[in-house]
Amino acid sequence: MFETGFQDINAAEALRETTLSKTRKSAICAHKIKRASTIDADTAKHLIPAVNGLHWRDSLEIHKLLQDNKDFCIYYNNVEKISVEKLAVALPVHLLAVIKAHNRDDKFEYLLSGIRLLHTLCELTSRHSKLDQVLLDDCVLSAMMVDLVINAMVALGGNRKVHRSLSLAVSLCLSYCDSSPLLFIFQESWKSDNESLVEATMVASTLHLLHGFISPEFVDIVQVLLAHSKVDLFIETAFGAVHNVVRSLEAKLLYRGSDHPKKCPLKSAKFHCQQAEAALQFLHSLCQEKLFSERVAKNKELCGKGGLLMLAKSILSLSVSPGFVKEATTVASMYRIKAKVLSLLHHIFEADSVSFLDELERAGNLHLAQPIASEVLSLLKLGLSDSPNDIASHEYPMGFVLLNAMRLAEVFSDDSNFQRFFTDHFSTILSALFCLSHEEFVSMLCSSALSSREDDATLDYDLFKSAGWVLSVFSSSSLFDVPQFKLNFQNNLTMSSYANQRTSLVIKIMANLHCFAPDVCIEEDRNRFIKAFVSGLRKDPVSMPIQLPNSSYTPVAQRATSVCRNICSLLRHADFLITNGLDVKDLMMFRVFCKQLQPLIRSEFEGSQATVKQRKEPLNLNIERASEEPNVRVEGAATKYNVNENMEIVPRLKESDADACNLETSSLDTRSNRGKSLVEDGDGDGDGDVELAHELFKGSGSGEVKEDEKQGKKRKRSIMSDDQVEMMEKAIVDEPDMRRSAAWIKKCAEKLNQNGPRVTAMQLKNWLNNRRAKIARAMSGKTSKGKK
């Protein structure tokens, strides 16, 4: 099944172009193929002891030894001698044979030694031209090393028995305290602790080996992998291998948290966590390249069948046991792992070529995304409740957990399958934010200079040190100090960029939740979010989902005025965010929400607002009673504010994001009387209250805003101008079955992009499908009327 890959000419050529620092002449000759695919008897005889004897030497040591030997040979075990050139040629072939051999689970220790030595030889290519010609110029041998990595991932990425038995044993043993047979099973499984360390290091080291013989740049690695015929196999098994590492880490952390006297050493768990982070970090970096993330999104095993979501669930469910509370390095590493898997999911969810959640739904596995949505909500509560400085420091960065969770929440909230879930569970969190005192609210969401923020970092992984540490475990009865990798802070956001992104995401999520698409939402979900939001404004500080000091929240009796002030401040700050990534249409939808919110707040708090000085307990008016009064209907107080049921799209809004969604509103007429602000009627907190109240609806847009049907469930919907739509209608007349031809769709998309906003082929295909569905519904309606 797993050939050496000589037929992968495209991969070999791509590898050659990206790894050479200058133009070299390289030809694949018959004698090279024979040399690369066979090992002479003398080399085979000495190869295994050579690997065992030389992998302990780093590149500097071997370089010095080669300088002393003009024949390009090196001694090992003091007396044995081998040609380094022959070693470099034979080693990839030899390791491939070891991987394919039976009982390969027993050979990962030796494989890791071989990977370590091969990486050292790759490091030597910059110092020795002979090795450069062999390992980098020889396309056949280079392609073979890519096959080595892929086959290693296949061996490591299967659902092997050790991980299943280990996880099962941990779960069972933690439930029993006596010396039952279950404990014996666990003890037998735990004998593989060192093996799990080797396998975790094998996954991280094998992936990072690609840096050694391809390039330090991920864009080059992606180019080589995508040119390989087995790229999909690599994707599936690499994610599977990382998942196995996380499973064994989870079991180890659970057992570490138990009271068993033979629980795993702290250093072992700490090292295992490092390897898990290094492996996931590599996959995350690959997925940051658009071409690779698009390929992952099309993988049926990972996306359609939910393999990627299962990996994410395992990572997000990792918990810090009491034994690790004081281990700041390990705790920070676990949070960075969570931040990276959230970011990775976001890259895949936002792929242009395919809708991840749609593919998941089509495969009948949408339920697998529910635990991820729940974990995202939990992280949002935790992130908004605790200041980053309370749990982290610049010395131990914990990654953009909150920011990446908000990015995923924005995607989930824009999908009709999860909009109700987020409406029911996230609206109370948003309500709590707006119930903060004005000073707290402004410092959290309306400032570009936060008092604290998250920090991110990437591991500067050292393959040689990692492999050496875990291999020393087998040669010594004691554990050495875990190697500390350097943290790279270069990818951090500036304070203002971080703050602006966080506030923009809050506005986007609120716009998504308030948005109602008749084609994909049921009628009872109309205004569901605004009702839940208003209901949450009544909560006492002790029952707020965001755990902050009670003094941070405004007293209920003064909450109406405070909420309005907070909304005004956020709207004013949002105008600034338009030039910093916030979409115009998201801001418009947020203004619609604020417009409809004002009469509801008036109704909800009017009793307590009028008697705040006389009454200790505010009058408890709920949203159901408020919605029954004709002048404060949820549809926008039509009688009092002259709000129309039907609304028009603001013509040709200038978009900061060409892929933004069509504006969807419930009701708003900016030409109507705006009415008096509640702030004017209540007890003002300052001279600027009236001015702030009028700021509430400033810049809502000119003209009328009407309701428009959405073209789909995702944000990347129809964004075509009228001219582009007209062009498409004419094209459809000439080619009625255009939607069935990918070539036609691609050609039309390219032509449309020359005459208006950018439209991808996938977006155009969705537009054609939606157009056809609308015509079918219209014809069906006419037919039913005719029958009547």
Summary of the structure (lengths in Angstrom):
residues: 788
radius of gyration: 30.8
end to end distance: 64.1
largest distance: 99.8
contacts: 2581
relative contact order: 0.06
helix: 65%
strand: 3%
